[in-house]
Amino acid sequence: MRISLMHLVVALGVVMAFWPASAKSQTSMGVPKGADGSGGPAPEHDFDGTWVGPGESQLTIKAPPMTPAGLAKLKLNIPDPFSIDSNDPWKTCDAFGMPRIVNNEVINIGFATMPDRVIILENYGRVWREVWMDGRQLPKNPGHGDNASSRWYGYSVGHWEGPTTLVVETNGMMPESWVDRRGYPHTIDAEVNETYTRADHNHLNLMETLTDPAYYTKPFLVAKDTYKWVVGQDDPKVASIPFADEQICNPSEAIEYMKAVEIPTKGDEPIKR
């Protein structure tokens, strides 16, 4: 960063002053602990409960070859919300949207089963997603003409493959959202596959794949994750509230940060592709 020692000291003081209350509560209350060991075999068709994520996903090192249109769009996206030149939607606390919510700030995830759907609870931003399990189809060509409108988190349907694997398909995602924190783009016609496999009682594995022929020449394996079961969450005498480490991007705090730190210090050096 292009800052002097004096600027650094001042910046640190300001960061602490404007540090989100949610982040402070995470430090004071503690992050839920992931279980050790296998915990025994995985139950069938059951992910219900709260899981601890890795914080940031294991992103695929390199995307598949991109089309000219995809490369042109990628060059317009400047990652790093702490860079003054960045146009990362995160910088102004815009919604992560899909597919980024699956692979960025993955502190916790939760699942809740209803008769006709599975609810996925994304900790960051307190987002919940409906995954319809009743056999309905995804909307056709959302975002085009008189069809269903595109949405930040799109439309999702799911099905079980075997006793321990849940497959979620999503379309209709707004193109303003990024694929991940690196700034990879997607079009309104992109589709995302999330494959969750409960390897045993305490471990849940995820693979996230994007298909978007307008921007990528083949499917893009975006990220892999392993989540751990929250220890003792079914016993109120043992566990703290599983989602105690609330993660909220507060627009007013982001604006104050930019005014007090990012603009005076010029922020991070722009990322060069």
Legacy VTK file of the C-alpha trace (Angstrom):
# vtk DataFile Version 3.0
C-alpha trace
ASCII
DATASET POLYDATA
POINTS 273 float
0.000 0.000 0.000
1.175 3.538 -0.709
1.062 4.845 2.848
3.590 6.210 5.304
4.076 4.898 8.836
2.148 7.879 10.191
-0.721 7.171 7.807
-0.686 3.548 8.883
-1.004 4.410 12.569
-3.853 6.820 11.863
-5.551 4.307 9.586
-5.432 1.579 12.210
-7.032 3.867 14.736
-9.814 4.788 12.377
-10.410 1.158 11.379
-10.914 0.244 15.027
-13.293 3.172 15.460
-15.427 2.150 12.506
-14.989 -1.621 12.837
-18.474 -3.147 12.467
-20.237 -4.118 15.667
-20.845 -7.531 14.133
-17.115 -8.117 13.817
-16.589 -7.074 17.426
-19.274 -9.487 18.581
-17.563 -12.281 16.677
-14.366 -11.682 18.652
-16.068 -11.425 22.018
-18.557 -14.257 21.621
-16.354 -16.668 19.684
-16.785 -18.493 16.407
-18.744 -21.760 16.628
-16.390 -24.733 16.804
-16.355 -27.374 14.122
-16.475 -31.000 15.247
-13.382 -33.210 15.163
-13.403 -36.736 13.776
-16.066 -38.293 11.585
-18.827 -38.455 14.197
-20.064 -41.649 12.594
-21.907 -42.238 9.317
-23.894 -39.497 7.601
-27.657 -39.613 8.075
-29.672 -39.984 4.884
-31.175 -36.938 3.178
-30.358 -34.721 6.141
-28.089 -31.672 6.286
-30.235 -29.810 8.815
-28.261 -27.730 11.270
-25.353 -25.312 11.300
-21.940 -25.872 9.747
-18.628 -24.006 10.109
-16.965 -23.008 6.848
-13.319 -22.253 6.021
-13.812 -18.465 5.940
-12.788 -18.213 2.300
-13.323 -20.903 -0.296
-10.632 -22.854 -2.059
-10.991 -21.174 -5.437
-9.885 -22.848 -8.635
-6.528 -21.326 -9.518
-7.471 -20.454 -13.075
-10.729 -20.165 -14.951
-11.222 -22.100 -18.197
-10.486 -20.251 -21.433
-12.790 -17.276 -21.811
-14.525 -15.937 -24.888
-13.642 -12.469 -26.226
-16.819 -11.109 -24.631
-15.916 -12.693 -21.301
-12.376 -11.314 -21.367
-13.647 -7.836 -22.206
-16.025 -7.937 -19.244
-13.343 -9.318 -16.920
-11.053 -6.368 -17.711
-13.754 -3.985 -16.488
-13.964 -5.646 -13.059
-11.346 -4.386 -10.595
-11.205 -6.568 -7.443
-10.187 -5.672 -3.880
-12.740 -3.541 -2.005
-9.839 -1.816 -0.196
-8.462 -0.352 -3.432
-9.640 3.165 -4.277
-9.856 2.163 -7.952
-11.900 -0.969 -7.340
-15.460 -1.366 -8.563
-16.036 -4.477 -6.463
-19.731 -4.471 -5.428
-18.543 -5.506 -1.959
-16.960 -2.077 -1.569
-20.372 -0.456 -1.176
-21.993 -3.453 0.556
-24.010 -4.445 -2.490
-25.430 -7.959 -2.252
-22.954 -10.715 -3.099
-25.679 -12.437 -5.078
-25.169 -15.785 -6.763
-22.787 -17.419 -7.269
-20.454 -15.349 -5.062
-22.427 -15.879 -1.830
-21.422 -19.550 -1.992
-17.653 -18.918 -2.117
-16.900 -15.617 -0.365
-16.985 -15.029 3.415
-18.121 -18.587 4.040
-17.993 -18.459 7.836
-21.141 -20.512 8.509
-23.856 -22.184 6.512
-27.137 -23.684 7.692
-29.782 -25.981 6.246
-33.432 -26.359 7.196
-35.778 -28.838 5.534
-39.416 -28.051 4.803
-41.928 -30.416 3.155
-41.353 -29.058 -0.352
-38.032 -27.247 -0.156
-34.648 -26.944 1.548
-33.649 -23.571 2.957
-29.953 -22.682 2.718
-28.924 -20.109 5.315
-25.887 -18.103 4.237
-24.336 -16.439 7.273
-22.777 -13.479 5.452
-25.458 -10.835 5.054
-27.998 -13.118 6.750
-29.231 -14.427 3.388
-31.626 -17.335 3.027
-32.222 -19.187 -0.234
-35.139 -21.435 -1.195
-34.227 -24.642 -3.011
-37.414 -26.240 -4.317
-37.401 -30.033 -4.022
-40.912 -30.791 -5.314
-39.979 -31.530 -8.922
-40.678 -28.088 -10.387
-38.420 -26.844 -13.179
-36.276 -23.738 -13.286
-37.878 -20.810 -15.131
-37.120 -20.628 -18.830
-34.871 -17.791 -20.039
-35.277 -15.584 -16.961
-34.453 -11.935 -17.475
-35.567 -11.954 -21.099
-38.780 -10.458 -22.435
-41.863 -11.284 -20.416
-40.201 -14.190 -18.618
-39.371 -14.228 -14.908
-37.111 -11.378 -13.825
-33.501 -11.990 -12.906
-32.715 -11.807 -9.195
-29.605 -11.364 -7.051
-29.830 -14.951 -5.817
-31.625 -16.391 -8.811
-34.022 -19.342 -8.767
-33.002 -22.701 -7.330
-34.258 -26.271 -7.530
-32.666 -29.358 -6.036
-32.721 -33.116 -5.825
-30.989 -35.885 -3.938
-28.463 -38.110 -5.688
-28.133 -41.081 -3.395
-28.624 -40.792 0.357
-26.038 -38.103 1.138
-25.633 -35.815 -1.909
-27.784 -32.752 -2.572
-27.555 -31.160 -6.028
-28.754 -27.555 -6.368
-29.259 -25.896 -9.779
-29.640 -22.123 -10.026
-30.378 -19.743 -12.906
-31.752 -16.237 -13.372
-28.872 -14.508 -11.564
-28.383 -10.791 -12.062
-25.254 -10.136 -14.155
-24.236 -7.303 -11.823
-23.051 -9.926 -9.321
-19.555 -11.363 -9.617
-18.668 -15.047 -9.742
-16.130 -14.644 -6.930
-13.928 -12.057 -5.212
-11.467 -12.107 -8.130
-13.979 -10.370 -10.362
-14.861 -13.129 -12.799
-18.116 -12.138 -14.549
-21.198 -14.018 -15.654
-24.094 -13.289 -17.966
-27.811 -13.335 -17.248
-27.951 -16.799 -18.880
-25.410 -18.424 -16.548
-26.327 -21.523 -14.549
-24.712 -22.735 -11.329
-24.461 -26.250 -9.930
-23.809 -26.732 -6.221
-23.107 -30.309 -5.199
-23.128 -30.913 -1.443
-22.030 -34.321 -0.150
-22.184 -35.276 3.504
-19.096 -37.466 3.766
-19.863 -38.469 7.349
-21.788 -36.990 10.259
-19.357 -34.119 10.793
-18.153 -33.205 7.281
-19.988 -31.627 4.355
-18.167 -31.158 1.041
-19.158 -28.664 -1.652
-18.278 -28.183 -5.303
-19.573 -25.086 -7.140
-19.566 -25.073 -10.947
-20.628 -22.296 -13.331
-21.812 -22.908 -16.892
-21.936 -19.783 -19.051
-21.043 -20.384 -22.738
-21.171 -16.676 -23.581
-18.161 -16.020 -21.322
-16.446 -19.401 -20.746
-15.581 -22.105 -23.267
-16.384 -24.921 -20.821
-17.888 -25.313 -17.339
-15.965 -23.412 -14.666
-15.299 -25.251 -11.376
-15.288 -22.135 -9.219
-14.703 -23.430 -5.710
-14.473 -26.344 -3.323
-15.245 -26.233 0.394
-15.450 -28.496 3.398
-17.790 -27.552 6.223
-17.719 -29.003 9.740
-20.695 -29.733 11.961
-21.030 -27.233 14.832
-20.129 -28.968 18.080
-22.998 -29.515 20.505
-25.510 -27.382 18.616
-28.370 -29.648 19.681
-27.510 -29.222 23.370
-28.262 -25.739 24.784
-26.038 -26.511 27.775
-23.001 -26.976 25.536
-23.235 -24.739 22.493
-23.463 -21.001 22.112
-25.995 -19.703 19.590
-24.615 -21.155 16.315
-24.946 -17.898 14.365
-23.529 -15.661 17.110
-20.755 -14.525 14.768
-23.067 -12.335 12.699
-21.459 -10.977 9.509
-23.142 -7.867 8.112
-21.713 -5.394 5.602
-23.081 -2.067 6.813
-23.165 0.571 4.023
-22.757 3.526 6.383
-19.642 1.957 7.936
-18.226 1.189 4.487
-18.707 4.828 3.466
-17.020 6.077 6.646
-14.114 3.700 6.039
-13.634 5.034 2.506
-13.719 8.637 3.714
-11.415 8.126 6.672
-8.934 5.540 5.402
-9.180 4.495 1.789
-9.321 7.895 0.115
-6.645 9.665 2.271
-4.181 6.757 1.940
-5.002 5.943 -1.704
-5.942 2.400 -0.613
-4.303 -0.735 -1.996
-2.430 -0.691 -5.265
-4.807 -1.608 -8.115
-4.648 -5.286 -9.024
-3.013 -5.818 -12.396
-4.275 -8.751 -14.447
LINES 1 274
273 0 1 2 3 4 5 6 7 8 9 10 11 12 13 14 15 16 17 18 19 20 21 22 23 24 25 26 27 28 29 30 31 32 33 34 35 36 37 38 39 40 41 42 43 44 45 46 47 48 49 50 51 52 53 54 55 56 57 58 59 60 61 62 63 64 65 66 67 68 69 70 71 72 73 74 75 76 77 78 79 80 81 82 83 84 85 86 87 88 89 90 91 92 93 94 95 96 97 98 99 100 101 102 103 104 105 106 107 108 109 110 111 112 113 114 115 116 117 118 119 120 121 122 123 124 125 126 127 128 129 130 131 132 133 134 135 136 137 138 139 140 141 142 143 144 145 146 147 148 149 150 151 152 153 154 155 156 157 158 159 160 161 162 163 164 165 166 167 168 169 170 171 172 173 174 175 176 177 178 179 180 181 182 183 184 185 186 187 188 189 190 191 192 193 194 195 196 197 198 199 200 201 202 203 204 205 206 207 208 209 210 211 212 213 214 215 216 217 218 219 220 221 222 223 224 225 226 227 228 229 230 231 232 233 234 235 236 237 238 239 240 241 242 243 244 245 246 247 248 249 250 251 252 253 254 255 256 257 258 259 260 261 262 263 264 265 266 267 268 269 270 271 272
